[in-house]
Amino acid sequence: MSLANAGPVLLIGAGKMGMAMASGWVRAGLPGAALTLIDPQPHESVSVFAAAHGARLLGDLPTEVARVVVLAVKPQIMDAVLAAARAVVGPETLVISIAAGISTEKLSAGLGTGRIVRAMPNTPAQIGKGISGAFARGEITPADRALAEAVLEAAGAVVWVDAEDLIDAVTAVSGSGPAYVFHLVEAMAAAGRAQGLSEQQAMALARQTVIGAAALMEADAAPAEQLRRNVTSPGGTTQAALDVLMADDGLGALMARAIAAARSRSEELGR
């Protein structure tokens, strides 16, 4: 579905994630004139974006009803946002929330509509390489779903889940996931320094290794397990490292605990 006629679109919260999505919408054909950005204290880059694309930038909500309302605010201020946003939500409005932990039940009660999609994108959306997990309430029509998918796909791939509680799992795996990868680079570089490499050498090697591995995974449709095996010679250096990483108390167990902790926190934010 094209975004060329999707407006008017109202983005509440012009932070990094919201603006990453807005940039994707414009690239996908949404006219700037059909986009309104709401932020009481916008970063200078938001003002530059609005001026460059002819989008409207406001500190407060407008009076007119929008076709699409995207909630991209922190969960901690959602109650206040819902109370104000109810006025811009009409019978035909599609609401998409990317706030961690906030249930569609709470959103529906606050906005007076059931036409809600709850989604969790991630920061690679800034370069169109993100992925979003999404859940649609039962009131969502096929047209709503197609529109929601077009809105979310402007920032990357979309994976739909059938149960809302799985969005907390999506948040833990992919929503927070880029930070895990960045920390992996930090850890690899630190280990390299411990082996005698300079700080610059270790970081360059670790960073480009992750960049290259990700690009290879994108280019090669083989499962991650097979790609791992392709690098691993029996009895070689990679196998020696994997014997540590794949031990019972290795990376798998550590990642399971980390993702469980992230999911638990996502659930807490919605209470």
C-alpha positions in Angstrom: 0.0 0.0 0.0 1.3 3.5 -0.9 1.6 6.2 1.7 0.9 8.9 -0.9 -2.7 9.1 0.1 -2.4 8.0 3.7 -2.7 11.3 5.5 -3.3 13.2 7.5 -0.7 11.6 9.7 -0.2 12.9 13.2 3.1 11.9 15.0 3.0 12.6 18.7 6.5 12.6 20.0 9.3 13.7 17.6 12.2 11.9 19.3 14.8 9.7 17.6 12.4 6.8 16.9 9.5 9.0 15.9 11.7 11.0 13.5 13.3 7.8 12.1 9.8 6.7 11.2 8.8 10.1 9.8 11.9 10.1 7.6 10.8 6.7 6.3 7.3 7.9 5.6 8.5 10.8 3.5 10.9 8.5 1.6 8.0 6.1 1.0 5.9 8.8 -0.6 3.9 10.5 2.2 3.6 14.2 1.3 5.2 16.5 3.9 2.0 18.6 3.9 0.1 15.5 5.2 2.4 15.1 8.2 2.1 16.9 11.5 4.8 16.6 14.2 3.9 17.2 17.8 6.7 18.0 20.3 6.7 20.8 22.9 10.5 21.0 22.9 11.7 19.7 19.5 15.3 19.2 18.7 16.7 21.6 16.1 17.0 18.7 13.6 13.2 18.2 13.9 12.6 21.9 12.9 15.0 21.4 10.0 13.2 18.3 8.8 9.8 20.0 9.0 11.0 23.0 7.0 12.7 20.8 4.4 9.6 18.7 3.8 6.8 21.1 4.4 5.5 19.3 7.4 3.7 21.1 10.2 5.5 21.2 13.6 3.4 22.1 16.6 4.0 22.2 20.4 0.4 21.2 21.1 -2.2 19.0 19.5 -4.3 20.4 16.7 -8.0 20.5 16.7 -8.7 18.4 13.6 -9.1 14.6 13.5 -6.3 12.6 11.9 -6.5 9.5 9.7 -3.4 8.0 11.4 -2.1 8.9 14.9 1.3 7.5 15.9 2.1 7.6 19.6 5.9 7.7 20.0 6.2 9.0 23.5 7.7 7.6 26.7 5.4 5.2 28.6 5.7 7.3 31.7 3.8 10.2 30.1 1.3 8.2 28.2 -1.6 8.9 30.6 -1.4 12.7 29.9 -0.9 12.1 26.2 -4.0 9.9 25.9 -6.2 12.5 27.7 -5.1 15.2 25.2 -5.1 13.0 22.1 -8.6 11.7 22.5 -9.8 14.9 20.7 -7.9 14.1 17.5 -9.1 10.5 17.3 -12.3 10.0 15.2 -14.3 6.9 14.1 -12.0 6.3 11.1 -8.7 7.0 12.9 -6.0 4.3 13.0 -3.8 4.6 16.1 -0.4 3.0 16.1 1.5 3.0 19.4 5.2 2.3 19.7 5.4 2.9 23.5 6.9 0.0 25.4 4.6 -1.8 27.8 1.4 0.1 27.2 -1.4 -2.3 26.4 -4.0 -1.8 23.7 -6.6 -2.1 26.4 -5.2 1.0 28.2 -4.8 2.8 24.9 -8.4 2.0 23.9 -9.8 3.2 27.2 -7.9 6.4 27.0 -8.6 7.2 23.4 -12.2 5.9 23.0 -11.4 3.6 20.1 -10.4 0.0 19.4 -8.7 0.7 16.1 -5.3 0.3 17.5 -2.1 -1.4 16.5 0.6 -1.8 19.0 4.1 -2.0 17.6 7.7 -2.1 18.6 10.3 -0.9 16.1 14.0 -0.6 16.7 16.7 2.0 16.1 18.0 0.7 12.7 14.7 2.2 11.5 16.9 5.4 11.2 18.5 3.9 8.1 15.5 1.9 6.9 17.0 -1.3 8.3 14.7 -1.8 11.3 12.2 -4.4 12.2 8.9 -4.0 14.0 6.8 -6.5 15.8 3.1 -5.6 15.6 -0.2 -6.7 17.1 -3.6 -5.6 15.8 -6.7 -5.5 18.0 -9.9 -7.2 16.7 -11.5 -4.0 15.7 -8.7 -3.4 13.1 -10.1 -3.7 9.5 -8.1 -5.2 6.6 -7.6 -1.7 5.3 -6.3 -0.5 8.7 -3.9 -3.4 8.8 -2.6 -2.7 5.3 -2.1 1.0 6.2 -0.4 0.1 9.5 1.9 -2.2 7.6 2.8 0.5 5.1 3.5 2.9 8.0 5.7 0.5 9.8 7.5 -0.9 6.7 8.7 2.5 5.8 11.3 1.9 8.6 12.0 -1.8 7.9 10.4 -5.2 8.0 7.3 -6.1 10.0 6.5 -9.3 11.9 2.9 -9.6 13.1 2.1 -11.5 16.3 -1.3 -13.0 17.2 -1.1 -12.5 21.0 -0.5 -9.0 22.5 1.7 -10.3 25.3 4.2 -11.4 22.7 4.9 -7.7 22.0 6.8 -7.7 25.3 8.9 -10.5 23.9 9.4 -8.6 20.7 10.6 -5.6 22.8 13.1 -7.8 24.6 14.5 -9.4 21.5 14.5 -6.8 18.7 13.4 -3.5 20.3 16.3 -3.6 22.8 18.4 -5.9 20.6 20.6 -3.3 18.9 22.0 -2.4 22.3 23.0 -6.0 22.8 24.9 -6.0 19.5 26.6 -2.7 20.3 27.7 -4.1 23.7 29.0 -7.2 21.9 31.3 -4.9 19.9 32.4 -3.2 23.1 33.1 -6.6 24.7 35.0 -7.9 21.6 37.1 -4.7 21.5 37.9 -4.9 25.2 38.9 -8.6 24.8 41.1 -7.6 21.9 42.8 -4.9 24.0 43.5 -7.5 26.6 45.3 -9.5 24.0 47.7 -6.7 23.1 45.8 -4.7 20.4 45.6 -1.0 20.7 42.3 0.6 21.5 41.9 1.8 17.9 42.9 -1.5 16.4 40.6 -3.5 18.6 37.6 -1.3 18.0 38.1 -1.2 14.3 38.4 -5.0 14.1 35.4 -5.6 16.3 33.2 -3.0 14.7 33.8 -4.0 11.1 33.5 -7.7 12.0 29.9 -7.2 13.2 29.1 -4.9 10.3 30.4 -7.5 7.8 28.8 -10.4 9.5 25.4 -8.6 9.5 25.8 -7.7 5.8 26.7 -11.3 5.0 23.6 -12.6 6.9 21.5 -10.1 4.9 23.0 -11.3 1.6 22.9 -15.1 2.4 19.5 -16.6 3.2 21.1 -19.6 5.0 20.1 -20.0 8.7 22.4 -18.3 11.3 23.4 -21.8 12.5 24.7 -22.7 9.0 26.5 -19.4 8.7 28.2 -20.1 12.0 29.2 -23.5 10.9 30.7 -22.1 7.7 33.2 -20.1 9.8 34.1 -22.9 12.1 36.8 -25.5 11.3 36.8 -28.5 13.6 39.6 -28.1 16.1 40.4 -24.6 15.0 40.5 -21.2 16.6 36.8 -20.4 16.1 35.8 -23.8 17.6 37.9 -23.0 20.7 36.1 -19.8 21.2 32.7 -21.3 20.5 33.4 -24.0 23.1 33.4 -21.2 25.6 30.5 -19.2 24.2 28.3 -22.3 23.7 28.9 -23.8 27.1 26.0 -24.4 29.4 26.8 -21.1 31.2 27.9 -19.3 28.0 26.3 -16.8 25.7 23.0 -18.7 25.2 22.3 -18.8 28.9 23.3 -15.2 29.4 21.2 -14.0 26.5 18.2 -15.9 27.8 18.5 -14.2 31.2 19.0 -10.8 29.6 15.9 -11.1 27.3 13.8 -12.4 30.2 14.8 -9.4 32.2 13.9 -7.0 29.4 10.5 -8.7 28.9 9.8 -8.5 32.6 10.6 -4.7 32.6 8.4 -4.2 29.5 5.5 -5.9 31.4 6.1 -3.7 34.4 5.9 -0.5 32.4 2.4 -1.5 31.3 1.0 -1.9 34.8 
